[in-house]
Amino acid sequence: MKFQRIRAATRFIQHLLVRELQRLQMTEHTFMVVIAVIIGVAGGFGAIFFRFAIRVFQGLFFGTWHYTLDYVMQLPWYVKLLAPAAGGLIVGPIVFYFAREAKGHGVPEVMESIVLRAGAIRPRVMIAKVTASAVSIGSGGSVGREGPIVQIGSAIGSVIGQVLRVTGSRLRTLVACGTAAGIAATFNAPIAGALFAMEVILSDFGISQFSPIVISSVSATVISRHFLGDFPAFVIPHYELVSVFEMIPYAILGVLAAWVALAFILLLYKTEDLFEMLRIPGFLKPVIGGLMLGGIGIFYPHVFGVGYETIDLALQSSLTWYFLLMLIGLKLVATSITIGSGGSGGIFAPSLFLGASLGGFVGSIVHTLFPAYSASPGAYALVGMGAVAAGAMHAPITSILIIFELTDEYRIILPLMIACIISVLVATRLKRDSIYTLKLSRRGLNLFQGQEVNVLQSLEVAKVMKEDFERVRLDTPFRKLMDLTVSSPHANFFVVDGEERLAGVISVHDVRKILYESDVLGPLLIAQDFLVPIDHWYTPHDTLDIVMKAFGELNLDELPVVDAADTKRLIGTVSKTDVIEAYNREMVKRDMVSSLTNYIGSIDKFRQIEVMEGQMMSEMEVPGGFVNRTLKELNLRNRFGVGVILIRQGYDREKNQQQRMIPPTPDYRFQLGDSILVLGTSSALEKIKHFHPE
């Protein structure tokens, strides 16, 4: 009863907010700007609170709010061993029982929400991520602040958008506004915050998203600078490009940074797989990871936390080359254990740590060999920070600008650009996925596939499967096979045993090769003598993209289709010709729909055309009031006199497929990101665009 009253009060406040915003009659641009400012302010305060929470937990686990490397090095060994394990004991239940999205570095979960749910994020993620990440970092976890603050800021933007019932495209933009606000506030980097949201989260530099994202980023920075001060995160000595020949070692540093970034990506996910294999309750795994991390931290507490102090030492050229080299390996292992075991935190700060250590190591070698023609090792550490981050994230623009804003150092920008670009080129050449997108790819979500490439993924084998095929038994005589080569339209005969189980395939071409010797060999040969074993078979529920790939590898025109419950029982075949025809039909259908909606979009800003007197056809993204409601519940025809012609799904959850066109059915339940092609009067269409349920 109590929860019902709370829910009713929430709906009333939500309805009141929406009604007041409608009463103000703001344009879409003004509306987005106002909401962007609100998200920016909320994201700024969220970043401040998050940093405060980290300090609170550092005080609880290590006994001081003013955490320093010197202080931790003097602590008893058992404190350094047990603090990360105690943190894991708290983080485990939060992640595994309250919000699984809080596990790991957070950015892939935001990207997944953008693609799968049009930006919808559960409100509880904010609470879980703040707590879990603050505990992880505060107890010494080898992770950074940027991943959690991205998820926290994105959740703020998403919750505000869902409360206001905005459309899917608007909600995505508001999520990106939250991302930009979080990055800008936590790093005092407004430009980098905006570009991170557009380059990494949205992968889109569209003008429509640019204004609100920048405004949100600036608003968060204003809040951050007011409470935390306006100064760079790292203190940088005077650097300069000593010689033009110095660009050669900087280029080499870019290549090495790519390899370190790849090692980071592979080790991180390999460690995650190893912890997944452990047969212990999931909430206890962060404890195991904490003990392993504490074992490293007893001797080298440099790996604890975000590691900014150690980065500063590398930038000041205060560490020896062999210690820097050792720190690379230790940080790779420490961060992989923290995140792989189920801890919560970002990977950007560890990337900076790895880059500073690598750059300092390379700089020490170069400066020792060519002291008159090279800068101090600290300059290489600064460039290495950006290069490793760029290689790991596959985001050179963001990395260059965020290093510039973190350090407020412009003189090193040229070698920084060279190293970052080379690092990304090498990293993307060797591994297509970044440290963020690999997590999504492992879940079966491919962000790189274009719509045309993905067409066959939306079609199942059952759509083109034929039950009319040539089936022969193992003991079929050669004379029968000869008759089939003349009378059958099929180029392949599928051989089955006495229990109708698939044994292999016979090609017509193999039979024809011995036609001239049939008088001698005919009585001696049976189907089993021509049999070629086949390792490629498919069920009716497999998709045609993998079938087409097999046709490209095999010299066959038909492939067998088997029962899903018994992969040896032959039930049909699929031919290359049918797959190609299905592809062409689907492309024609998509082109027709795309041409129609693009034509409507090109007519005027309202994306509608008049198809008959008084009747307009329009393509629109479903309003927030449609979400989680069926066409039957909405009753659009009786309520507004509008007919739904076509539905374009934002994401087909069963097929893992985007942009799927389907006919309208009464029981179809709308989701964020869906679009509809509708027919009705102009006034009715306007009412639908601003529809909000009571």
Order of alpha helices (4+ residues) and beta strands (2+ residues): alpha-alpha-alpha-alpha-alpha-alpha-alpha-alpha-alpha-alpha-alpha-alpha-alpha-alpha-alpha-alpha-alpha-alpha-alpha-beta-alpha-beta-beta-alpha-alpha-alpha-alpha-beta-beta-alpha-beta-beta-alpha-alpha-beta-beta-beta-alpha
